[in-house]
Amino acid sequence: MCLIAFSFNPDASPYLVLVANRDEFHARSTAPLAWWEGKSSILAGRDLQAGGTWLGTRRDGRWAAVTNVRDPAAPPGRESRGALPLDFLEGDRSPETYARQIESRRADFGPFNLLVGDSGTVWYVSSSGPALPVEPGVHALSNGRLDSPWPKSQRVSRALKGLLASESVIEVDADRWFHLMQDREPAPDEALPDTGVGLEMERFLSSPFILSERYGTRSSSLLVLGEDSGLAIERRWSPAGTVLGQLEYRWPGPSAA
């Protein structure tokens, strides 16, 4: 996962509204969003190369998401970053406990950002900083730290705030929610971060939706979690940026189960 925007409010229902784009090499083998066989409480896509996931949730409202951190000089790590959200979803440790445990062993992984949450709290930990609670509100995460002022992150944060103010999250129009993640306009050079990959690559990676034949946005996700219901939608994209398919899942939340 390479771009996430979310609104978290533990006093509201839904308490989480999250939209995200997964950017990856198109040749990397992937299974689409599904309830996992043998782990039927986990709903997630699957990276068939390393076995983990980039974004997932559970029927009880726990959720987790990971992005890589753009650091070309960093070693790859002994373990896959995709194991981080999966390990949280497979266990029952609180978001705080899990984030602090990962903080103590972050050298095992390549550069990463990790979000873990439930109905009451969200915690953030990265390969370059301590585990921290996430305050209620709208946040964005790309390949820098949480809420870093990257152009793509700022764009989707503003768009999410506007959509939350105008759109019902009860009767979801997926086209409207995914539209805010389909911005394919590169950022101006003066606004680009300098992450050590060179100006041409910074430009290529600066739009919320990345389009190329070899590497780009593979899928967009919408996750809406409340005490009485859950909703997850995944839309998959071709290298040309056309829709390959869409999957939608609804389930009763903890208070309705």
VEXKOL-414632 format. One record per residue (C-alpha): residue number from 1; residue in three letters; x negated, y, z negated. Coordinates in Angstrom, 3 decimals, m for minus. Example, Ala and Ser with C-alpha at 12.3 -4.5 7.8 and 13.67 -1.06 7.14 Angstrom:
<sites>
SITE  resi  resn         u         v         w
SITE     1   ala   m12.300    m4.500    m7.800
SITE     2   ser   m13.670    m1.060    m7.140
</sites>
This chain:
<sites>
SITE  resi  resn         u         v         w
SITE     1   met     0.000     0.000     0.000
SITE     2   cys    m1.416     3.364     0.939
SITE     3   leu     1.244     5.976     0.217
SITE     4   ile     3.806     5.953    m2.579
SITE     5   ala     6.247     8.623    m3.712
SITE     6   phe     8.540     7.961    m6.653
SITE     7   ser    10.908     9.537    m9.121
SITE     8   phe    10.954     8.106   m12.645
SITE     9   asn    13.471     9.048   m15.331
SITE    10   pro    13.961     6.570   m18.203
SITE    11   asp    17.130     8.377   m19.294
SITE    12   ala    18.869     8.012   m15.910
SITE    13   ser    20.260     5.188   m13.844
SITE    14   pro    18.653     4.490   m11.513
SITE    15   tyr    15.503     5.105   m13.516
SITE    16   leu    13.241     4.533   m10.500
SITE    17   val    13.527     5.594    m6.864
SITE    18   leu    10.390     4.733    m4.888
SITE    19   val     9.462     4.991    m1.215
SITE    20   ala     6.189     3.680     0.161
SITE    21   asn     4.192     2.923     3.296
SITE    22   arg     1.834    m0.004     3.564
SITE    23   asp    m1.117     0.724     5.875
SITE    24   glu    m3.143    m2.298     6.948
SITE    25   phe    m4.830    m3.961     9.892
SITE    26   his    m2.091    m5.317    12.132
SITE    27   ala    m3.922    m8.623    12.494
SITE    28   arg    m3.881    m9.351     8.741
SITE    29   ser    m1.391   m12.135     8.067
SITE    30   thr     1.563   m11.031     5.944
SITE    31   ala     4.834   m12.518     4.708
SITE    32   pro     7.760   m10.083     4.502
SITE    33   leu     9.697    m9.071     1.405
SITE    34   ala    11.316   m12.108    m0.237
SITE    35   trp    12.061   m13.834    m3.524
SITE    36   trp     8.961   m15.972    m4.048
SITE    37   glu     9.356   m19.725    m3.968
SITE    38   gly     8.556   m21.162    m7.376
SITE    39   lys     8.637   m17.650    m8.889
SITE    40   ser    12.218   m16.759    m8.103
SITE    41   ser    12.321   m13.728   m10.398
SITE    42   ile     9.664   m11.954    m8.264
SITE    43   leu    10.641   m10.002    m5.152
SITE    44   ala     7.658    m8.890    m3.070
SITE    45   gly     5.855    m9.110     0.217
SITE    46   arg     2.824   m11.366     0.339
SITE    47   asp    m0.675   m10.921     1.690
SITE    48   leu    m1.308   m14.361     3.194
SITE    49   gln    m5.052   m13.771     3.407
SITE    50   ala    m5.712   m13.196    m0.302
SITE    51   gly    m2.385   m14.287    m1.801
SITE    52   gly    m1.386   m11.147    m3.677
SITE    53   thr     1.024    m8.297    m3.016
SITE    54   trp     1.044    m4.503    m2.680
SITE    55   leu     4.480    m3.803    m4.165
SITE    56   gly     6.873    m5.978    m6.105
SITE    57   thr     9.612    m6.081    m8.680
SITE    58   arg    11.499    m8.512   m10.896
SITE    59   arg    15.161    m9.092   m11.604
SITE    60   asp    14.702    m7.552   m15.058
SITE    61   gly    13.415    m4.274   m13.586
SITE    62   arg     9.669    m4.627   m14.043
SITE    63   trp     7.738    m3.366   m11.028
SITE    64   ala     4.183    m2.781    m9.861
SITE    65   ala     2.353    m1.267    m6.905
SITE    66   val    m1.268    m0.920    m5.845
SITE    67   thr    m3.194     1.227    m3.366
SITE    68   asn    m6.836     1.169    m2.441
SITE    69   val    m9.094     4.149    m3.182
SITE    70   arg   m10.986     5.594    m0.238
SITE    71   asp   m14.619     5.149    m1.270
SITE    72   pro   m16.772     3.751     1.564
SITE    73   ala   m19.820     3.373    m0.695
SITE    74   ala   m18.096     1.188    m3.299
SITE    75   pro   m18.596    m2.603    m3.445
SITE    76   pro   m15.581    m4.735    m2.465
SITE    77   gly   m15.047    m6.395    m5.847
SITE    78   arg   m14.929   m10.053    m6.856
SITE    79   glu   m11.119   m10.265    m6.962
SITE    80   ser    m8.399    m9.069    m4.602
SITE    81   arg    m6.588    m5.860    m5.531
SITE    82   gly    m3.351    m7.617    m4.578
SITE    83   ala    m3.703    m9.794    m7.676
SITE    84   leu    m3.154    m6.768    m9.929
SITE    85   pro     0.587    m6.179    m9.351
SITE    86   leu     1.260    m9.909    m9.087
SITE    87   asp    m0.395   m10.622   m12.443
SITE    88   phe     1.774    m7.980   m14.110
SITE    89   leu     4.952    m9.364   m12.555
SITE    90   glu     4.087   m12.916   m13.597
SITE    91   gly     3.623   m11.959   m17.254
SITE    92   asp     5.470   m10.172   m20.038
SITE    93   arg     2.858    m7.702   m21.262
SITE    94   ser     4.111    m4.152   m21.609
SITE    95   pro     3.017    m1.651   m18.950
SITE    96   glu     0.727     0.024   m21.486
SITE    97   thr    m0.863    m3.219   m22.660
SITE    98   tyr    m1.430    m4.434   m19.124
SITE    99   ala    m2.861    m1.119   m17.896
SITE   100   arg    m5.300    m0.977   m20.806
SITE   101   gln    m6.397    m4.562   m20.189
SITE   102   ile    m7.059    m3.803   m16.517
SITE   103   glu    m9.008    m0.704   m17.530
SITE   104   ser   m11.445    m2.965   m19.389
SITE   105   arg   m12.048    m5.196   m16.332
SITE   106   arg   m11.676    m2.800   m13.411
SITE   107   ala   m15.206    m3.592   m12.182
SITE   108   asp   m13.832    m6.962   m11.012
SITE   109   phe   m11.908    m5.229    m8.229
SITE   110   gly   m12.641    m2.971    m5.311
SITE   111   pro   m11.573     0.667    m5.711
SITE   112   phe    m7.871     0.711    m6.654
SITE   113   asn    m4.925     2.635    m8.039
SITE   114   leu    m2.334     0.643    m9.987
SITE   115   leu     1.146     1.588   m11.173
SITE   116   val     3.041    m0.715   m13.545
SITE   117   gly     6.424     0.019   m15.029
SITE   118   asp     9.738    m1.047   m16.502
SITE   119   ser    12.925     0.799   m17.413
SITE   120   gly    11.239     2.762   m20.188
SITE   121   thr     7.665     3.547   m19.158
SITE   122   val     5.264     3.776   m16.234
SITE   123   trp     1.514     3.479   m16.637
SITE   124   tyr    m1.264     4.319   m14.195
SITE   125   val    m4.810     2.987   m14.140
SITE   126   ser    m7.506     3.244   m11.506
SITE   127   ser   m11.011     2.048   m10.831
SITE   128   ser   m12.282     5.565   m11.598
SITE   129   gly   m10.230     6.649   m14.597
SITE   130   pro    m8.558     5.580   m17.842
SITE   131   ala    m5.120     4.060   m18.281
SITE   132   leu    m2.543     6.842   m18.686
SITE   133   pro     1.227     7.096   m19.178
SITE   134   val     3.112     8.681   m16.272
SITE   135   glu     5.436    11.502   m17.261
SITE   136   pro     9.038    11.471   m15.975
SITE   137   gly     9.440    13.318   m12.688
SITE   138   val     8.418    13.012    m9.049
SITE   139   his     4.913    11.750    m8.305
SITE   140   ala     2.873    10.694    m5.285
SITE   141   leu    m0.047     8.335    m4.907
SITE   142   ser    m2.228     7.724    m1.880
SITE   143   asn    m5.917     6.807    m1.772
SITE   144   gly    m7.064     9.394    m4.298
SITE   145   arg    m5.917     9.717    m7.892
SITE   146   leu    m2.260    10.024    m8.882
SITE   147   asp    m0.833    13.400    m7.802
SITE   148   ser    m4.042    14.458    m6.063
SITE   149   pro    m3.128    17.364    m3.738
SITE   150   trp    m3.678    15.481    m0.491
SITE   151   pro    m1.505    16.837     2.338
SITE   152   lys     0.305    13.528     2.933
SITE   153   ser     1.097    13.131    m0.760
SITE   154   gln     2.375    16.680    m1.080
SITE   155   arg     4.562    16.290     2.021
SITE   156   val     6.322    13.162     0.822
SITE   157   ser     6.712    14.539    m2.721
SITE   158   arg     8.513    17.604    m1.389
SITE   159   ala    10.636    15.478     0.937
SITE   160   leu    11.581    13.090    m1.865
SITE   161   lys    12.592    15.942    m4.157
SITE   162   gly    14.786    17.368    m1.414
SITE   163   leu    16.404    14.047    m0.644
SITE   164   leu    17.082    13.268    m4.299
SITE   165   ala    18.862    16.602    m4.577
SITE   166   ser    21.114    15.902    m1.593
SITE   167   glu    21.485    12.135    m1.173
SITE   168   ser    23.318     9.531    m3.218
SITE   169   val    21.155     6.632    m4.325
SITE   170   ile    24.269     4.542    m4.877
SITE   171   glu    25.371     4.288    m1.244
SITE   172   val    21.959     4.224     0.411
SITE   173   asp    21.443     5.328     4.005
SITE   174   ala    18.130     3.588     4.727
SITE   175   asp    17.474     5.693     7.837
SITE   176   arg    17.451     8.890     5.789
SITE   177   trp    15.139     7.484     3.131
SITE   178   phe    12.691     5.977     5.603
SITE   179   his    12.706     9.128     7.728
SITE   180   leu    10.724    10.978     5.084
SITE   181   met     7.939     8.359     5.397
SITE   182   gln     7.760     8.550     9.204
SITE   183   asp     5.944    11.892     9.391
SITE   184   arg     3.239    11.276    12.008
SITE   185   glu     1.782    14.794    12.123
SITE   186   pro    m1.921    15.012    11.098
SITE   187   ala    m2.842    17.568     8.477
SITE   188   pro    m4.849    20.658     9.472
SITE   189   asp    m8.601    20.243     9.088
SITE   190   glu    m8.862    22.858     6.345
SITE   191   ala    m6.476    20.840     4.138
SITE   192   leu    m8.211    17.469     4.502
SITE   193   pro    m9.967    15.795     1.585
SITE   194   asp   m13.605    14.794     1.986
SITE   195   thr   m13.813    11.128     1.031
SITE   196   gly   m17.007    10.268     2.907
SITE   197   val   m15.467     8.723     6.039
SITE   198   gly   m16.064    11.635     8.413
SITE   199   leu   m13.779    14.305     9.840
SITE   200   glu   m12.313    12.207    12.662
SITE   201   met   m11.259     9.430    10.283
SITE   202   glu    m9.917    11.924     7.726
SITE   203   arg    m7.685    13.342    10.483
SITE   204   phe    m6.528     9.884    11.547
SITE   205   leu    m5.576     8.926     7.990
SITE   206   ser    m4.001    12.265     7.046
SITE   207   ser    m0.425    11.702     8.233
SITE   208   pro     2.082     9.855     6.017
SITE   209   phe     2.766     7.394     8.873
SITE   210   ile    m0.371     6.081    10.616
SITE   211   leu    m0.156     4.905    14.191
SITE   212   ser    m2.746     2.940    16.173
SITE   213   glu    m3.046    m0.424    17.885
SITE   214   arg    m5.525    m1.899    15.394
SITE   215   tyr    m4.651    m0.314    12.040
SITE   216   gly    m1.634     1.587    10.828
SITE   217   thr     1.614     1.604     8.891
SITE   218   arg     2.847    m1.994     8.802
SITE   219   ser     5.947    m1.508     6.641
SITE   220   ser     7.986     1.037     4.710
SITE   221   ser     9.723     0.180     1.452
SITE   222   leu    12.532     1.610    m0.653
SITE   223   leu    12.929     0.424    m4.235
SITE   224   val    15.817     1.617    m6.441
SITE   225   leu    16.019     0.201    m9.969
SITE   226   gly    18.730     0.824   m12.557
SITE   227   glu    20.015    m0.914   m15.653
SITE   228   asp    23.025    m2.251   m13.750
SITE   229   ser    21.561    m2.983   m10.296
SITE   230   gly    18.467    m3.266    m8.148
SITE   231   leu    17.915    m2.551    m4.466
SITE   232   ala    14.895    m3.196    m2.266
SITE   233   ile    14.652    m2.555     1.481
SITE   234   glu    11.643    m3.252     3.683
SITE   235   arg    11.360    m2.009     7.259
SITE   236   arg     8.538    m3.504     9.338
SITE   237   trp     6.727    m1.651    12.126
SITE   238   ser     4.910    m2.678    15.307
SITE   239   pro     1.509    m1.226    16.278
SITE   240   ala     3.441     1.106    18.586
SITE   241   gly     5.508     2.412    15.671
SITE   242   thr     8.764     0.705    16.654
SITE   243   val    10.965    m1.246    14.250
SITE   244   leu    10.297    m4.994    14.133
SITE   245   gly    12.928    m5.809    11.535
SITE   246   gln    14.464    m4.901     8.202
SITE   247   leu    15.299    m6.844     5.063
SITE   248   glu    17.581    m5.733     2.236
SITE   249   tyr    18.078    m7.276    m1.219
SITE   250   arg    20.531    m6.335    m3.963
SITE   251   trp    20.817    m7.945    m7.403
SITE   252   pro    22.450    m7.219   m10.774
SITE   253   gly    20.296    m5.313   m13.236
SITE   254   pro    19.586    m6.408   m16.819
SITE   255   ser    22.772    m4.869   m18.217
SITE   256   ala    24.956    m6.553   m15.563
SITE   257   ala    23.259    m9.934   m15.400
</sites>
